[in-house]
Amino acid sequence: VDPDLVVPDSSKSIGDGAIAPWATAVDRGQGWTYRIIEAMSKACEVDLDVPWSSLGARKQRQVLYGLGGKRIRVQWGQEGTESHGSWGMRFEGVIPNLMRRFRQTSSDAARDHYKKFFAERDCEACGGRRLRPESLSVRVADRGMSQVTSMTVGGAHRHFDGLDLPGSHKTIAEGVLREIVSRLSFLLNVGLDYLTLDRSGPTLSGGEAQRIRLASQLGSELSGVMYVLDEPSIGLHQRDNQRLIVTLQRLRDLGNSVLVVEHDEETIRAADHVVDFGPGAGHLGGEVVFSGSPAALARASDSLTGQYLGGKRRIDVPAERREPFGRVVVRGAAEHNLQGIDVEFPLSVLVAVTGVSGAGKSSLVNGILLPALSRSLHGTLVRVGTHAEITGLETLDKVIAIDQKPIGRTPRSNPGTYTKVFDLIREVYAELPEAKARGYKPGRFSFNVKGGRCEACDGDGMVKVEMHFLSDVYVPCEVCEGRRYNSATLAVRYKGLTIAEMLDQSVDACLELFAHHPKIMRILQTLVDVGLGYMKIGQTAPTMSGGEAQRVKLSRELGKRHTGQTLYILDEPTTGLHFEDIRKLLGVLQRLVDAGNTVVVIEHNLDVIKCADWIIDLGPEGGEAGGRVVAQGTPEEVAQVAGSYTGQFLAPLLPKKAAKKTAGKTAGKAAEKTAKKSAKKAAEKSAKKSARAEEAARATGGSGRRKSSKSRSRARA
């Protein structure tokens, strides 16, 4: 348990919620936990209204770690009545209490709650180096094992390749060194030079783990093998992509077949044979649209992929670049490999954070910016990465991270439930004459509520068959035949469709069915706008791809009323997306910015980067050689920076005539309106604060400060 997460704000008193696990109990001012706090306060002589930082180290330790064997008397019941008394108990302290509850609970939700106060710390015995002193004392070329494993792949390759051992040592180590350098070369060739050798497996992305397995195959030099790779280019900068392609071609040249599922244009063009599926997505796809060479695909007019390869379709560079309204500034960013850099994030524009793999993009955005905003705006307890300060947060009221994680873990989650459109559809069914005659309410048409659902499968539509030593198998429920509802509920029909049949309709079909229901139409239209018109309303969350899940989340954001003060963060949103899907995604992001919001994307895709208003390019390399700001500015400005790898690949995609900068339309007006609104709110808040101060001065006769409301309530008690 991390004390800094237990007490996130030491300027507060315990009575004002300084101790996060006690905040709810203190706010209520009653309950068993609150009585324990009062008893502890008396026993330790801890003033609940004194700031935590002023309590002193001894009292702070007693509160956090307990009183040892000393017992406290906790009052129970209502004083002055027969049901009143006291209970002697040992005060264990906040941190031991959290540890005990975490170990004892069987609830996943409770465990997740307690984990908010946990943080990883280096082992005090070995300092995080994992080995005992005897092992750490062994050194080769004045480097111990822990020093070598903390190197990046690129750094280790240079170290071992240039290692010059004396005399017999060289003879002994020659074969081993040759093998080490060879294996490190395989990792370099698949673009993993920035990874440290001691990087733990769970922290690797899917693309990184896949490329490590690919590197291990290069050393075996097998032939007659079919290798299947699912988007190996994920997370790779264009500079490293060519090395990956050469590696795949080397596997082919050894006499193997390499089957790659890929959207990357460079990889598609490098293939010997392309099979293109379509023509649409979901139930509109599943057919082979084209099979042949990349050159022939570029000429195929009936293939959407071919149209993009041939230049008939493309994602155009915006004619204008938006001007920012305000900025968030991160100073002294030093998380992981960041070199104490200062970075400005302009507001009310589309910002792309770029750089080669391992340059520090995620450390900056996901490690510092996102948690800092979450703590400041939403009061979360997440750890914020190492930095000096962040300014400019007062202009924002929300931060939202939209990732490609599933919208739910179970089949009960679907686009209808996630966007809340299914709630409105159930209300429509409840208003039908047949439903009213039977006394059905909207809850009757929910597969999560008893009454309308099939009780044989609890509304899942599927029944789990345990196979003991094999994986469990799910089969359709024999009672409802997979329809999730009982026969009485399915007797009610809207335009000839039962509620189960409605869940099986696509978003496009539902637009026609609910054409006279504006609220439903508005939500469905946002799903169409993000390119999910083909998706069924009831498609279960586990069957959705990461890109589909992300666009469902974006559609919900589009359906909200915008304040113009929200910052959206997306980490490589184009992962797994086709050219056409990227075009639709960009349209959605531009709409969010047009409403005055700020969108920050970590991205390698050049189509997204060229459409950004502002680029923050980190590098110049990955790992230890990265973590610096290489370039900042518009795409046109970054393209002129010779030391920027991103700029080098971006330059050919930009028109010779630079895009205009505009502050007069869309985002500009929205942001200007937001800025005025924020200034007005700040003025009103300041006026109210002054009025309260004057009132307080009158109440105390100008001689002192009034007690807080919580102090007064405790005094009355």
N, C-alpha and C positions, 0 to 999 in steps of 0.2 A: 504494500500500500504506500502510495506516494503522499507524504504530508502536504506537499504543495497543491495536490488535487483535493485533499480533504479541506484545506484552508486556502481557497483560490484568491481571496482578497483579504490581506492581513490588516487593511485599514478599517475594516468593519469590526463591530463587537460581536460576541456570541449571540447577544440578544437581537442583533440585526442580521443574523444568518451567516456569520463568518465561517462556521463549520458546516460545509455543504450537506453531510448526511443528517444533520439536525435541523436544517433550515425549515422544513415543513412543520416539525413539531413546535419550534420556536414561534413560527408565524401564527399557528393556531392558538398557542398559549395554554394548551391543555393536553390531556392524554398521559399515558404511562411514561413515554420517553421524556416528555416535558417535566414530569415530576422527578425523574432521575437527574435531569439537568439541574433542577432547583436544589436537590439534595447534594449533588456534587458541588454546586456553587457555595453552599453553606459549609460543607466539610473542608473544602480547599481554600475558602475565602477568596473565591474568584468572582469579581464583579462582572456581571453579564453585560453591562453597558460600557465597559472600557474597551477600546480598540484592541484587537488581538495582539498587534505589534507592541502594545504597551504593557502587556500582562507580565512579562518577564519569562526567562527560559524555564525556570523551575515550574511555574504554574502551567505553562504551555505543555510541558512534558507530562504533568499529572493528568491534564485533560486528554491528551492524545494517547498516552500509554498506561494510564490507570494509577491506582494508589497502592499497588502491591497487595498486601494482606489486609489493609485497612478497610473497614466496613462503613457504609453510609446508611442513614435511616431515610427511607423513601415513604412519604405520606401517601395513603390511599383513602378513597372515599371522600365524603364531604364533611369538612370540619364542623363540629357541633352536633353531629348526628350519631346514631348508634353504629351505622355502617362507616366507621372511620377508624383508622389506626395507622401504624407504621410498620415497615418491613425492612429488616436489616439485610443488606446485600453487599457483595464486593463490587466496587466500581472497576471494571476491567479496562476502561479507556476506549476512545473512539476507534483507533486502528486495530487493536486486538479484537474488538467487537465485530468489525467488518470482516476480518480474517476468519473468525469463527463462523459467522453467518454464511460466508462464501463456501466454506468447507462442508457445512451441514445441510444447506438447502438442496432440494432436488428439483427446484424450478429453474428452467432455462432463463426465464424473464428476470428472476431475482439475480441469477449469476451475471447476466448482462449488466444489470444495475450496479452490482458491486464492482464489476470490472472497470467501470468508469473511474474508479479511484486507484486503479493499479497502474504501475509503470515498470518497465524493465530497467534494472540497474546492473552494472558490472559486478561480478563476484568480487568480494573484498579480498579473498585469499589469492586469487590469480590475476586480478585486475582485468578480467574479461578475456584472458589469453588462453583459457581452457586447459592448460597443461600444468603439471606439478613442477616445482622448482628444478628437480633433477633433469627433466626433459628440456626445460627452458634454458638450462645452462649450456647445452650442446650448441655450438655455433660453427657455421661454414662461411668462410670469407667475411667473418665478423658479423654475421647475421644469424639470429636465432630462428626457430621454426615459426614463432608467432609473427615475427617481422616479415618473413617471406609470405605467409598466408594472408597477411593484410595488404599485400601488393595487388594491383590490378593485373589482369591477364597481360596487358601490354607491357606494364612495368616488369612483371616477372619474366616475360620473354626476353626483354632487353638485358635483365640481370643475368639470367642463366646463359644466354647466348654469348655474353661478353665475359663470363666467369673464367678467370685464368688461375688454375690451381697449381701449386708447386710440386715438382718431382713425382713421387709415387702416388700422391693424392690424385693427380690428373689421370694417371693410368687406371686407378680404381674406379673413378667416377665417370670416365669417358662414355661408357655405354649408357649409364643412367642419365647423364646430361643430354645426350643425343635424343633419348626417348622423351625427356621432359620438354625440350625445345620443340620437338615434333608435335607433341600433343597440344602445347600452347599455341603453335602455329595453326592448328585446326580450329581452335577457339577464335583466333584472330580472323581467320578466313570467313567465319560466319557472323562477323560484326559484334563480337562480345569482348573487345579489348578493354572496355571500361569496367567490367565486373571484377570485384575483388575475389580472390581465391577462397576466402572464408565466408562468402555470401551464403546465407542459409536458403535451403530449397523453397520453403513456403513464401519467401519474399520475392521469388522470381515470377515474372509475368509468364503467361502461356507461351508467347513467342520466344522468350529467352530460354525457357525449359526445353522447348522443341528444338531450338538451334544447338543447345548443349548435346542433346541426344544425336542430332545430326553430326556434330563434330566427332562424337565417339564412333560413329559409323565410318567416318573418313579414314580412321586409323586401321580399321579391319580390312579394307580394300577387298570386300567380297564382290562377287559378280553373280548375275542371274537372280538378283533380288529385286522385288518391287517395293520402292519406298513411297509412302503416302504421307504428304505434308499438308496441313490445313493452315493456310495463310502464314507461311514462315516469315513474310516481310513485315508482320505486325511490329510496330515500335522501332523500325529501322529508318534512319535518315537516308536520303537519296545517295549520299556519298558511300554508304556501306552496302547499299542494295546490290550494286554491281558485283561486289565480292561474293555475296550470297549466291547470285545467279551463276557465277563462275564455279562455285562449289557444287551446285546442283548439276551443272554440265559435266563436271569431273566425275560425279557418280554415274552419270549416263555413259560417259566414255569408258568406264570400267566394265560395261556390259550389263548395266542395270536399267530398270524402267523407273522413272521418277514421275509420280502422279501428284500434281499440286492443285489444291483448291485456292484460287487467288483472284483478287480484284486489281492488283497493282499493274498499271499499264506496262511498265518496263519488263516485268516478269512475263506478262502475256505475249509481248512482242518477241521475247527471247525463246519462247516455247517452239518445239518442232511441230506440235499438233495441238489444236484447241477444240474443245467441245463446249459449246455455249448453250446453256439451258434457259428456258423462258416459256412463252414470251413475256409473261408477267411474274408476279410473286404470289406465294400462297397457292390457293386453288386455281389461280390463273396461270400457273407455271407447270413444271414437271415434264415439259417436252424438250426434245433436242432441236434447237432452232438452227444450229450450224455445227458442222464438224469438218475441220480442214486446217490449212496453214493460217498463221496470223495475217499474212498478206491478203489471202482470200477473204478472211473474216472482215478486214477493213473495207472490203468492197460489197459486203452483204448488207443490202438495204433493209432486209426484214429482221435484222439482229440489232437490238439496242446497243449491245456492246460494240458491234461492228460500226455503227453510226458514230460512236465516240472515237473509236480508233481511226476511222476514216476522216474525221473532222466535220462530218455533216451535223453533228451535235457537239456542243461544247459548253463549258461554264465560263461565261464572259467576265472580264475584269470590270468592276464597277466604274461608271463614268466619273463618279465623285467620291472623295474620301471625307468622312465626317470629321469635324473639329471636336476635340474633347471639351467637356465642361467639368472642370475640377480633376483631381487625381488623388490616388492613394499612393503614398510613398513608403517603401520598405527600406530602412537604413541598416547597414551593418549585417546583412544576411550572411550567416556563417554555418548553416545547417549542412551536415555531411561534407560535400566537397565545395560548397559555395565559399568564395574567397572574401567574405566581409563586404559584399557588394551593395550598392544603393540602386534601387530599381523603382521607376515610376510607372504606375498602372493608370493610364488615362481613363476617365469615366465617360459614360454615354457613348462609347464606341465599341467596335469589335476588335479585341486584342488577341493576337496570336503569339504564344510563347514557343519559340523554336530552338533548334540546336541539335547537334549530333546526339546519339544515344549516350546517356551517362553524363550529359553536360550540366545537369543540376536543375532541369525544368520542374520535375515533380517535387524536389526538395524545396524549391522556391514557392510554387503555387500550392501544392497539397500539404507541404510540411510547415509552411509559415503563413502564407496569405489566408488560406481557407480556415485553419484552426484559430488564427487571430481574430478573423471576422466572426466566426462562430461564437467565440468567447465573448467578444465585445457586444455583438448584436443579439445573441440568443442565450447567453449565460451558460454555455456548455463547459464541460470540464476537460476537454481534450488538451493534450500537450501541444504547445506552440514551439516550433523549431527555434534554434538559436538566432537571435537578431538583436539589434540595439533598440530600435523603436519603429512604430508604424504611425503615420499621420494621415489625416484625411478621411477617417472612418465616419465622421459625424454627418457626412452627406449621404450615407447609405442607411437603409432600415432593414435589409434582409440580404442574406447570402444563401444561395442554393447550389449544391453540387449535383449535377445530373450525370449519372454514370450508366454503364451498360449492365449493371446487376439486375437480376430478375425483379419484377414488380411484386412478386410474392413467392413463397417457398412451396405452396401447395396448389393443387388443382382448383381450389376454391377462389383463387385470384385470377381475374381476367380483365381485359380492357374495359368491359362494362362496369365492373365493380370499382376498378382503380380510378376511372374518370368520373364516377358517380352517376353516369348516364343510366345505369341499370336501376338505380333508385327511382328515377323519373319514369322509366318504362314500367316498373312495378306499380307505380301510382296510376298510370294509364289503365292497366289491367284491373286495378281495384275499383275504378270508376265505371267499368262496363256493367250493363244491366244484370247479366248473369252473375257477376261477382257480388253485386249489391244484394241480389235476391238470396244468395247463399251466406251473406254476412262476411264476405272475405275482405280483409284489410291488406295493405301493401305487403306486410310481413308474410302473408300466406304464399306469396310468389317468390320468396327467398329460399334458396336451397340450403341456407345456413340455419333456418329456424324450424323448430318442430311444428307440425300441423300441416304444412303444404308439401314438405319434402318427403322423399321416400325414406322411411325409417330403416329399411333393410340395409341400405348403404350409407345412411346419414347424409343423403344429398350429394354424395360424391359421384354417383353414377357408375362407380367401379368398386369392386370388392378385392381386397388383398388376400392372396392365397400364399400362406407361408410354406416355403420349400425347404425349411430347416437348413441343410448344408449348402443349398443353392440360393441365388438371389430370389427375393419375393416376386411373385407374378401377380399382375392386376388384370382382372377379367371383368367384362360388363356385368352389372347387377342383373340377376335373373328376374327379379320382381319388377323393376321399372325399365329394364332393357337399356340401361344407360341414360335414361331421360331425366333422372335426378328427382322427379316429382311423383306424387301419388296420382292415381287416376282421377280423383275428385278435383284436384287443382288443374289437371290437364283438360278438364271439361270446358274451362273458360278459354275462349278464343278471341283474338283481336285480328280482324281482317283475315279470318280463317286460320290463323296461326296460334298454337298453344305457346305458353311461356318457354317451354323447352325448345320448340321449333324456332322461336324468336332468337334465342341464344345462338342458334346455328346459322343465323343470317349474317351476311357480310355488312360492313359499315355502309357501303354504297347502297345496298338493298334497304337498309334501315332508314336511310335518308328519304327514300320514296315512301316508305311505310308511315313515317312520322312527319310528313311534310307540313302538317297543320299544328305541330307542337314546337313552337319557337325555342324553348329551353333545350329540348332534346336535340333539335336541329343544330343549335349553336355548338354543342359539345361534339356531335358527330362530325360537323364540318371541320373542327380542329384536327380530328383524326385523319380526315381526308387531306387536309392541308400538309400534314407531315408525311403523306404518302402511304397511309395505312387503310385506304378505302377497301382493299381486298380482304382485310382481316375480319374474322368472325367476332362478333360481340362477346361470345362466350369462350373464345380460345383460351385454354388454360395457360397460366404463367410458365410452367416448366417446359412447354413446347415452343416458346417464343425465343428467337435469337436475341443476342445482346443488342444488336442494332434496333430491332423491333421494340424491345423493352425501353430503350433510351428514347425512342420517338413517342411511345405512349406517355412517358413522363413529360416530354416536351409539350405534347398536346394538352396535358392538364395545365401546364404553365400558361399556354396560350389562352386557355379558357378563363383564366383568372383576371380580375380587374387589376391593372398595373398601377403601382404608385410611381414608377419611374425612378425608384431608388433601390432597385434590386441588382445584385451582382451575381451572375450565373457563371459557374465554373464547370468546364467539360474537359476531361482527360482523354485525348485521342478519340473524339466522337465518330470519326470516319472508319474506325476498325470494323471490318466485315461488310462495308457498304460498297455498292456498285456506283458507277459514275452518276447514274440517274438519281440514286438515293442521296448521294452527296449534294447534288443540285437542290433537291427538296429540303435537305437538312439546312443548307445555307440560307434558303428562303425563310425558314423558321427562325434561324438565329438573327437574320437581318430584321425580321418583324419585331423580335424582342428588343433589339437595339433601337429601332424606329420609335418604340414606345418610351424611349428615354433611359432604358436599362443599360447595364454594362455586361458584356459577355467576354469571358476570358477562356480561350481554348489552348490546351497543350496539343500541338499538332505537327505532323511531318508531311501531311498531304498538301501538295503545292496548290491545288485548286482552292483549298480553304485559305491558305496563307496569302495568296495573291488577292483574295477578296477581303482581307482584313483591313481595318483602318490604321492599325498600329501594330508593329512587330517588335518583340523583345527577343533578340537572338543571343543565346548563351553559348559558351564554348571556351576556347576554340575547339578543344578536343573533349573526350569523355574522361571521367574519373579525376585523378589528381591534376591533369592538364586542362581541366574544364573549370566550371564554376565562376566564370567571369562574363561580364556583359561585352559581347563582341560588337553588337550594333543595336540601336533603337531608332525607330522612326517609321515612316510610311513604307510600304513595299518598294516604292520607287527609290527611296533613300537607302534602304538596306541593300538593295540590288547593286548599289554603287560602292559598297564597302568591300574592298579586295580581300580582307581577311575573313569574311563571312562565307562559310560553305553554303548556307541557306541562300544567301544573296547570289552566289554563283549559279545555282540551279534555278533561282527565281527569275533572273534577268531575261532569259529568252522568252518567258511567258508574258512579259509585260509589254504593252504597246509603247512605241517610241514617244508618243505624246503623253505626258504625265497626266494622271487623273486630277481633276480639280478638287480643291478642298472646299467643303461647304459647311456652313453652320446655320444656314437659314431655314432648312427644312427638317422634317421628320424628327430625328433624334435631337437636333438642335432646339427646336421649339419645345419638344417634350421636356428636355433637360432644363431649359430656361424656366419653364413653368414650374418644374420640380424645385429648382433652386430658389425661386421666389416663395414657393410654399414652405420650404425648409426654413428660410429666413424669417417668415412670418411666424412659424411655430416656435422658433428660437426666441423671437422677441416676446411672444405671449408667455412662454415659459419663464423668461427672465423677469417679466412684469409680475407674474404670479409669485415668483420666488421673493421678489422685493416686498410684495404686499404681505406675504407670510412672515418675513423678517420683521417688518414694522409691527405686525400684530403680536409677534412673540415678544418684542421689546416692550410693548404696552402691557402685555400680560405679566411680565416679570418686573415691571417698573423700571425697565432699562438697566437693571442691575445684574442680570444673569441670563442664562440660557434656559429655555423650557425643556422639560424632560420629553423624550420621544414618546410616541403613542404607546409603544410596547412597554416602556418604563411605567407610564401612567396606569396601564392595564394591570401590570404586576403589582403596583402600589395599591390599587383598588382591591386586588385579590388578597 
